[in-house]
Amino acid sequence: MSEVKLAAAVRTEFGKGASRQLRRASLVPTVLYGHGTDPVHISLPAHELALALRTPNVLLSLDIEGGATELAIPKAVQRDAIKGSLVHVDLILVKRGEKVTVEIPVQAEGELAAGGNLLEHVLNTLSVEAEATHLPESVTVSVEGLEAGASVLAKDITLPAGSTLVTDADAVVLQVLAAQAEEPAAEGAEATEGAEA
């Protein structure tokens, strides 16, 4: 997993007005938490941060004005409901070698058995524990040839090296549902026509 380096400025003004001013200047109000320290209020460049956040569980290397460099991962991201632009981001401080718990997306690959079956994602993500500097981006599960009634449990999924499952091992992640036949609508239509006559 690669680190994304971002330049961070310490914020001294707070509140809605100050946050709006930052966003107009293409900056995102951000708060750094963790390791028993007081929260640090910073601002990050909006475009670079948005690009970085496209990668799940991205590791950010923050060059904070004044000389400090910190590693952090995203904890909460708020976006504008209409524009989709970043409004506020919460980051958690991490250290090299430290284990952290993160959510990783589950992706399915392969074709189900013939018969028009449907694949249901019961869980879209798995909670895993991994080293902060080696966080997996996602996990891929093969559903090749699975038939109706089959399910994939969390414990059945091979996790990336260095990751430990935190989600309940017996939790259903994926299940295959049988295609449902449509009920004949013709009988109801004939009955209605007969009533009109």
Salt bridges, closest charged atoms under 4 A:
GLU3 OE2 - ARG96 NH2 2.62
ASP90 OD1 - HIS88 ND1 3.46
GLU98 OE1 - HIS35 NE2 2.99
GLU131 OE2 - HIS134 ND1 3.68
ASP170 OD1 - LYS155 NZ 2.84
